[in-house]
């Protein structure tokens, strides 16, 4: 317009600024800001509000605040823009200060501050604000149930959900996802079945629920139902990611080609996220060459891709490849996470390299991370299998958190390999207390007693198993890398 000798209107300037805000244009936006001064639009509330919105979306709160403070006239949209900016930048205290100063708050103002507190886990403050709201809309209710669900307070979330004056798909999915995070699959499925018309988003939520809670067969069954549901339930990338995860848990090689066939038939574009999920699938199914080919085809290798490939090499006894990938990752300045070290420690464990594994375990802290219970479990398994049971037990005693069943199970299994009664009894006692209904732990200790000639103790344990009618755990493993 200036090149044609035309003076831009306030509408044109505001529209151009909104376009820069949406695209995150860090050059064009400030350039247009200069035109605002040139054409004398500094006193226009619509243009100034668009500038505040631009700088908040660019993350420049200093400039956004400067423009806002210099505005001669402010409307509720201006106030909401600066409020939203402070919330997005994580400055909840400043956001609340701005909220208190808004002369005439609308439902968007209330929803913004309510969501801010809900997202940070302060559901008590969010609930207080929710009760104070003079007007509530669907977004207000959804923000509140989302806050409760994120904190695991599903009873409170359900109480609100049940009295909502109206619900949309976000309401249902929020509840299903909340139950999924808490491991309450039954409640999640009940809600899913109560839904009227189901779309692909609702199917995605329940399939992810089953995949994330180690029920891959149910996830695949629902995926088949989804395929038969018509155009409204057409799977997308998120669906396939959950389905691939379910297939990885089953660990059957036939699933890899089947998934790729589904992707092609559905016309879904393979992105790096889905390729990484397929890498994990092929690696866990033993098709490590296929996994490596996919890994090398990635446009950008992130920490998730490296971690999946390192774990794949580890469980397929390719220790050198796992170590090489870790070094390559560090050289590429991709920061490792806890999953990366799970894969690397697994590689050392499969190769029986105790000293190297222990050095790797100690180096976790060097990367600003804290070893998880699973990392301790792998180390106990590695030390135990090498016959260093005393060191394994001392490592357990040094844990800053409570050992889970996998830690004690790893020690008990190692004691059964080396016929060690002393530590075997200690490990078994913890296993009995944590999973009293599992017979495998009784059998392992009974075998240890039998191996050293303590037949009476072995018979006593087998008698306890018969009296309690304990069932043998069907092929379970103490490690879960899904």
N, C-alpha and C positions, 0 to 999 in steps of 0.2 A: 504493500500500500504506500509506504513512504517513497519508494522508487517511482511510483506513478504520480507522485505529488499529492496523494490523498492522506488526509489526517485520520489516523485510526480512531475509531469510536471506543467508548468505555467498554462496550460489549465485545469488540474485537480484541482489545487488550486483555480483558478478563478471560476470554476463551483461550487465547494464546498461552496465558499463564497457567490455566488449568491443564492444557495439553502438556506443557513442560512438567507440571507436577505429576501427571499420570505416567509420563515416560521417564521421569527421574533425570531430566535434562539439566545438568549442572552448568552448562555454558549458556544455552538459550534463555533460561529463566532470568538470571542476573542481567543479561543483555536487554531483555524486555523491561526489566526494572529500570534501567537507564532511560528507556523511551518514556516510561511513566513520568519521570521528572521533566523530560524534554517537552512533552505535550501537556504538562500541567494537570495530571490526573491524581495528584497526591492527596487531594481532599475527597476523592470519590470512595465511598465506603465499600463498593463492590470490587473495585480494583485493588484497594488496600487489603481487603479480606482475601482476595485471590493470591496476593503476595505472601500473606501470612501462611496460607495453605501450602503455597509452593515451598517456602523455606522449612516448614515443619516436615513435609514429605521428603525433602532433601536431607533432613537430619540436622539442619543448621538452626538450632533453637536460639542461639545468640542473636542472629539476624532476624529471626521470626519475632522474637520478643521486642527488638528495637522497632521494627515496623509497627507492631501492635501498640506499643506505648506511645508512638508518635501519631497514631490515628486520632483525628479530632472528633470523629463520630464512630461509635462501635455498635454493631447490631448483634443479635444472639448468634448468628453464623460466625462472626468474627471471634466471639468468646469461645464458641465450641471448637473452632479451628486451633486456637492456642492451647485450649484444654487438651484436645486430642494429641497435639504435638508433645506436650509434657508427659502424657501417659505413654506414648510410643517411645519416648526417650528413657522411660523408666523412672522418671522423677515424680513419684506419686505425691510426695509432700507438696511440691510446687503446684501440681495439678489440683490438689484439694484447696490450696490457697486461692487459685484462680476460680475454682468452682464456687467458693464462698463469696467471691466478689461479683459474680455474674448477677446483674440487677434483675433480670427476668429469665429464669431458667426454663427451658423447654424439656420435653421428654428425652431428646437427644443428649442434652447436658447431663441429666440424671443417669441415663444408660451408660454414658462414657465413664463417669466416675465409679458407678456401680461395677462395671466390667473391669475397671482398673484394679479395684480391691479384690474382686473375685479371682482374677487371673494370678494375683500374687499370693493367693491362699488365705487372705484375711476375710473369711466368709462371715465372720461376726460383724465386721464393719459393713460389709456388703449387704448383709441381712438388715442391719439398722437403716441403711439408706433406702433399701427396697421398701421397708415399712413406712418410711417418711414420704415416699414419692406421691405427689398429688395425682399423677396420671401414670398408668402403666400400660405398655403395649406388649406385643408378643416378644420383642427383643429383650424387654426387661425380665420377663419370666425365664426366657432361655438363658440369659446371662447368669441368673441366679441358680438354676439347676445345673448349669455347666460348672459354676464355682464349687458347688457341693460335690459334684461328681469328680472333679479334678482332685479334691481333697479326700476322696474315698468315703464321704459321708452320704452314702446312697439312701439311707432311710430318710434323711432330710430332703434329698433330691426327689425321692419318690413321693413324699408328702406334698411337695409343691406341684410336681407333675400331675398328681391325681386331682388337684383342685384348679388347674389352669383353665381359664375360661375358653381358650382355644389352643390348639397345638398345630405345629407344622412339622415337616420332615426333620428339621433340625432338632426339635424337641425329642422326637422318638430316637434319633440316632445318638444324641447326647446321652440319653439314658442307657441305651444298649451298649455304647462304648464305655460308659462308667461302670456298668456291671461287668463288662469284659475285663477291665483293669483290676477289678476286685476278685476276679475268678469265679463270679457267680453266673455261670453259664445258663443255669435253669431259668433265672429271672430274665436274663437277656433274651432267651428263646421265647419265653412267655410273652414278652412285649412284642417281639417280632411277629409272633402268630396273631396277636391282637390287632396289628396294623391292618387297615382296610386295603387300600391299593398300595402295592409295594413297587418301588422303583429300584434302579440299579444302586442308588446310594444306600438304601436300607439293606439290600443284599450284601453290599460291600461291608457294612458294619457287622452283620452277623457272621459272615464268612471269616472276617478278620478275627472275630471273637473266638471262633472254634480253632482257627489256626494258631492264635496266640496262647491258647490254653490247652495245647497238646491234644487236640481232638481232630487230627487231620482227616479221618474218614468222613466225619460229619461235615467238615468244610467242603470236601469234594462232592459230597451228596447234594449240598445246597447249591454248589456251582452248577451241577447238572440241572437242578430245578430252575436256576436262573437262565440257563441257556434255552429252556423250554418256555420261558415266560413272555417271549415276544419282544417287540422293539423297545418297550419301556424298561426292560431289564437287560439291555445289551451290556455285556461286561466291558470294563475299561481297564486302564493301566493299573489302577489301585486293586481291582478285582484280581488280576493276574498275579500281582505281587503277593497277595495273600495265598492264592492257590499254589504258587511256586513254593512258598514257605511250607504249606501243608505237605506238598510232595517231598520236600527236603526231609521232613520228619519221618516219612515212610521209608525213604532211602532206597527206592526201587529204581533201577536204571531205565526202565521203560517209560518213566514219567517225563524225562527230559525231551525226547522227540515228540511226545504227545502234547506237551505244553507249547513247544515251538510250532506245532501244527495248528493248535488253537489260536495262537497269536496271528499266524498267517491267515487263517480262515476268517478271523474276526476283523482283519484289516487294521490291527493295532500296530502303531509305530513303535519299534523297539528303541527305547531310550537307555541311557546309561544305568538308571535305577533298576530297570527290568533285567538288563544284561547282568548286573551284579547279582540279582536274585537267582538268575539261571546259573551263574558261576558257582554259587553256594550249593544249588541243587545238584549239578553235575559232580562237584567235588565230593559231596556227601554220599553220592551214589557210586563212587569209585571211578567215574569217567574223568579222571584228572586231566587227560590230554585235551578233551573237549572244553573243560573249564579254563585251561590255560589259553586256548585259542580265543575264547570269548574275552578273557581278560586283556589280551593283547589288542583286541579290536576296540576297546573302550576309547572314546575320544578324550575323556578326562578321568584319570584314576584318583579317586578320593580315598579317605580312610576306610570307608565301608568296603570298597572293592579290594583294597590291599588286605584288609583283615580277613575277608572271605577267602581270598586266594591263599593267604598264609595258613589259615586253618585247614583248607583243603589239602595243601602240600603236607601239613603236619600229620593229618589222619591217614594220609596215603603213603606215609613213610618216605617222603621226599624232603628230608631234613635240610639238605644243602640248598634246595630251591627255596624253602621257607626262610632260611637265614639270609639268602641273597635278596629275596623280596623285601625283607625288613630293612636291609641296608639301603636298597634302592629307594624305599619309601622315605627314609630319613634324609637321603641325599636330595630327594625331590621336595624336601621341606613340608612333607605331609605328616602332621603330628599324629602319633599313634594314640589309640584309646585302649580301654580295658579289654575290648574284644580282640584287638591286635595281639595283646599279650596272652590272651587265652589260647589263640592259635599257635603262637610261638612256643609257649610252654607245652602245649600238646605235642608239638613236633619233637621237642626234647624228650618228652615222656615216652613217646612211641619209639624213639631211638635209644632210650635208656641212658641218656647223657646227663648224669646227675649234676656234676659240677657246673656244666654249661647252663643247665636248667636253673640251678640255684643262683648263678650270676644274673641270669635273665630276670628271675623273680625279684632280686634285690634292685635291679635297674628300673623297675616300675616306678619307684618313688623319684628317680632322677628325672622322669618326664612329668613330674607334678601330679602323678596319679596315686591313688591308694589301692593296694591289692584287695580284691573282693574275696568273699568266702570261697568262690569257685577256684580262684587262683591258689588259695591255700590247699584246697582239695587236690588239685593237680600235683602240687609239690609233695603232699603227704603220700600220694600214690607213687610218685617217682622215687622218693626216698624209701618208701616201704618196700617196693618191688626190688630195690637194690639191697634189701636186707638191713637198711639203716633205720630200724624201727625206733630206737631211742631218740634219734634226731627228729624223726617224724612226730613222735609224741611231744617232744619239747617244742616243736614248731606249733603244734595245736595249742599248747598251753600259753604260747606267746601271742596268740591271736587277739587283736583288739576288739573283735566282735564274737558273738556266740557261734561256735561251729555248727553247721547244719548237718543233716544226716549223711550228705555226701562225703564230708570230711571223716566222720567216724566210720562210715562204710568202707572208705578207702583204706583206713588203718586196719580194720578187721579183715578185709580181703588180703592185705599184705601179711598179716599175722597167720592167716590160714596157709599162705604159700610157704612160710618159713617155720610153721609149727611153733609159734611163740605164744605161750599161755599167758604170760604176765601182761603184755599189752593187749592181747586178744580179749581177755576178760574185761579190761577197762573199756575198750572200744565197744564190745558187745553190750555191756550194761547201758551205755548211752544209746545204742541203737534200739534196745528193747524199750527204753523210756520214750524215745521219739517216734518209733513206729512199732507199737506193741502187737499189731496184727500181722506182721510180716514174718513168715517162717524162715526165710533165707538166712537171717542173722543167727537164729538158733541152730540151724544146720551147720553154718560155718564154725561156730564155737564148739558144737558137738564133734565135728571132724577134727578140730584142733585137740580136744581132749583125747579122742581116740588115737590120734597120731603119737601121743606121748604115753599111751597105756592107761589113761584115766577113764576106764570103761564105765565105772559107776556114774561119773559125772556126765558122760556122753549119753548113757541110758536115761538119766534123770531129765536131761534137756529134751530128748525125743519123747519122753512121757508127757512133759509139759506141752509139747506141740500137739500131741494127740488129744489131751484133755481140753485144750483151748480150741482144737479143730482149726489150727492155723493153716491158711492156704499158702502155697508157694507162690512167690511173686513171679509173674510170667515174663521172663527175659528182660528185666529192667536193668538200666545202667545208672550208676551214680552220677554220671556226668551228662549234662544237657547243654549242648552248644547251639541250640536252635535260636 
